[in-house]
Amino acid sequence: MEKNQDYKESKKVDRTLHIKRYDNIKNPVIFDRISKEVIKAEREAERKWLARYECLSREYFQKVLAEECRKAALPADTFKRKPPEDPTKCSPIPLKPSPAVPRTASAMVGWRSSRMEYNLEFTGPMYISPKWTARSSTDIENYLAQQRFIFLG
């Protein structure tokens, strides 16, 4: 008798409605509620993040930097970014403005590089990389005199 009743209950069809997930998006009321909950959760997370991780914010860093400058008796703007310099002023190559375009049939072909002052090949002081340049013998003698330790394999 009991087995028969269990069998009948297992055969019963579950009459509850199953709403598919993508149907929720189609329903504007449900979609609006979901959107409001998401926005509320994001705002709450932002507020909590500011409370937890204030030490990572730019304002906190600027405040600590100003305090350290005050303790070290440095000007307050010591660590502020300076505006970028004009690259033409700090270039080792003298850069001059271009002359006017000549009035010829081939006005744009070779008119600038034909003049010596606008030549693309530049000779003069070269940059010496401290990392990749081999030292001269006089530099090596001075360098060895400054060493205090010898590291062996």
C-alpha positions as CSV (number, residue, x, y, z in Angstrom):
1,M,0.0,0.0,0.0
2,E,2.8,2.4,1.0
3,K,4.8,1.5,-2.2
4,N,1.7,2.2,-4.3
5,Q,1.2,5.6,-2.8
6,D,4.9,6.6,-3.2
7,Y,4.7,5.5,-6.8
8,K,1.6,7.7,-7.4
9,E,3.3,10.7,-5.8
10,S,6.3,10.2,-7.9
11,K,4.1,10.2,-11.0
12,K,2.5,13.5,-10.1
13,V,3.5,16.4,-12.3
14,D,5.0,19.3,-10.5
15,R,2.6,22.1,-11.3
16,T,4.8,25.0,-10.2
17,L,5.7,27.6,-12.8
18,H,9.3,27.8,-13.8
19,I,10.1,31.2,-15.3
20,K,13.1,31.0,-17.5
21,R,15.9,33.4,-16.8
22,Y,15.8,35.2,-20.2
23,D,12.0,35.8,-19.7
24,N,12.9,38.0,-16.7
25,I,14.7,40.4,-19.0
26,K,11.7,40.7,-21.3
27,N,9.5,41.7,-18.5
28,P,10.1,45.4,-17.9
29,V,9.0,45.4,-14.3
30,I,11.3,42.6,-13.3
31,F,14.1,44.0,-15.4
32,D,13.7,47.4,-13.7
33,R,13.9,45.8,-10.2
34,I,17.0,43.9,-11.2
35,S,18.6,47.1,-12.5
36,K,17.8,49.0,-9.4
37,E,19.2,46.3,-7.2
38,V,22.4,46.2,-9.2
39,I,22.8,50.0,-9.1
40,K,22.2,49.9,-5.3
41,A,24.7,47.1,-4.8
42,E,27.3,49.0,-6.9
43,R,26.9,52.2,-4.9
44,E,27.2,50.3,-1.6
45,A,30.3,48.5,-2.8
46,E,31.8,51.9,-3.9
47,R,31.1,53.4,-0.5
48,K,32.5,50.4,1.3
49,W,35.6,50.4,-0.9
50,L,36.3,54.0,-0.1
51,A,36.0,53.2,3.6
52,R,38.2,50.1,3.5
53,Y,40.9,51.2,1.0
54,E,41.2,54.9,1.6
55,C,45.0,54.4,1.9
56,L,45.1,53.6,-1.8
57,S,43.3,56.7,-2.9
58,R,45.1,59.7,-4.6
59,E,43.8,62.1,-2.0
60,Y,45.2,60.1,0.9
61,F,48.6,59.8,-0.9
62,Q,48.7,63.6,-1.5
63,K,47.8,64.2,2.2
64,V,50.6,61.9,3.4
65,L,53.1,63.4,0.9
66,A,52.3,66.9,2.1
67,E,52.7,65.9,5.7
68,E,56.1,64.2,5.0
69,C,57.3,67.3,3.1
70,R,56.3,69.4,6.0
71,K,58.3,67.2,8.4
72,A,61.3,67.2,6.2
73,A,61.1,71.0,5.7
74,L,60.7,70.7,2.0
75,P,58.4,72.9,-0.2
76,A,54.9,71.5,-0.5
77,D,55.2,71.3,-4.3
78,T,58.4,69.2,-4.3
79,F,56.8,66.0,-5.6
80,K,54.2,67.6,-7.9
81,R,54.4,66.8,-11.5
82,K,56.0,69.4,-13.7
83,P,54.6,70.2,-17.1
84,P,56.5,68.4,-19.9
85,E,59.3,70.2,-21.5
86,D,59.3,71.2,-25.1
87,P,61.2,68.4,-26.9
88,T,62.7,70.9,-29.4
89,K,64.4,72.8,-26.6
90,C,66.0,69.9,-24.9
91,S,67.1,68.2,-28.2
92,P,70.9,67.9,-28.7
93,I,70.2,68.4,-32.5
94,P,69.6,72.0,-33.4
95,L,66.0,72.1,-34.8
96,K,65.1,75.0,-37.1
97,P,61.7,75.8,-38.6
98,S,61.1,74.7,-42.1
99,P,61.4,77.3,-44.9
100,A,58.5,78.1,-47.2
101,V,57.6,75.5,-49.8
102,P,59.3,76.5,-53.1
103,R,57.1,77.2,-56.1
104,T,58.2,74.5,-58.5
105,A,56.5,71.7,-60.3
106,S,57.9,69.2,-57.8
107,A,57.4,71.4,-54.8
108,M,57.3,68.6,-52.2
109,V,60.1,66.4,-53.6
110,G,63.4,66.8,-51.8
111,W,63.2,70.5,-51.1
112,R,64.2,70.4,-47.4
113,S,66.9,67.7,-47.4
114,S,68.7,69.4,-50.3
115,R,69.9,72.2,-48.0
116,M,72.8,71.5,-45.6
117,E,71.2,73.0,-42.5
118,Y,68.2,70.7,-42.8
119,N,70.3,67.6,-43.5
120,L,68.9,64.4,-41.8
121,E,72.4,63.0,-41.1
122,F,73.7,64.6,-37.9
123,T,77.2,64.4,-36.6
124,G,78.2,65.6,-33.2
125,P,78.2,64.4,-29.6
126,M,76.7,61.0,-29.2
127,Y,74.8,59.5,-26.4
128,I,76.9,57.0,-24.4
129,S,74.8,54.5,-22.6
130,P,76.2,53.6,-19.1
131,K,74.7,50.2,-19.3
132,W,75.8,49.0,-22.8
133,T,79.0,50.9,-23.4
134,A,82.4,49.3,-22.7
135,R,84.6,51.3,-20.3
136,S,87.9,52.8,-21.4
137,S,91.1,51.6,-19.7
138,T,91.3,54.8,-17.5
139,D,87.7,54.3,-16.3
140,I,88.4,50.7,-15.4
141,E,91.4,51.7,-13.2
142,N,89.3,54.2,-11.3
143,Y,86.4,51.7,-11.1
144,L,88.6,49.0,-9.7
145,A,90.2,51.4,-7.1
146,Q,86.7,52.1,-5.7
147,Q,85.7,48.4,-5.3
148,R,85.8,46.9,-1.8
149,F,84.6,43.4,-2.3
150,I,85.4,40.6,-4.7
151,F,82.7,38.1,-5.4
152,L,83.9,34.6,-6.3
153,G,81.6,32.2,-8.2
